Amino acid sequence: MTGWYLDIIVGYLVRTLVRFIKMRQSEAWPVEKGTISSAVCPPASFGQVAELGYIYIHKGEYYSGVHKKAFLLKSSAEAYLGQILVGAEIPVRVKPTQAETSVIVE
């Protein structure tokens, strides 16, 4: 049983580190207006993940992305999603050389 809890913690740490690296790499990317299209907490192995689907327009073209945020507890992920409004505008950083690559600015 202890191994399972350790897997959850390791999964959380890895997901958090990956999100941090993406945020750091995108600091110089231009910001576009995005719109949240979905907010779900799908079943996940090794911890909980809240997923935000979003759409944005870059240079006249429509794109979409998924923002994943890790949580240790399902209740924490659900509380986070409870603060999210589908249809709300959000800032999205877009990779200049690859417009389909983006991250939500938090």
Protein Blocks (a to p, Z undefined) as FASTA:
>chain_A
ZZmmmmmmmmmmmmmmmmmmmmmmmmmpccdddddfbdcddddeeiaaddddddddeehi
acddddddddfbfklmmmmmmmpcghiacdddddfklmkbccddZZ
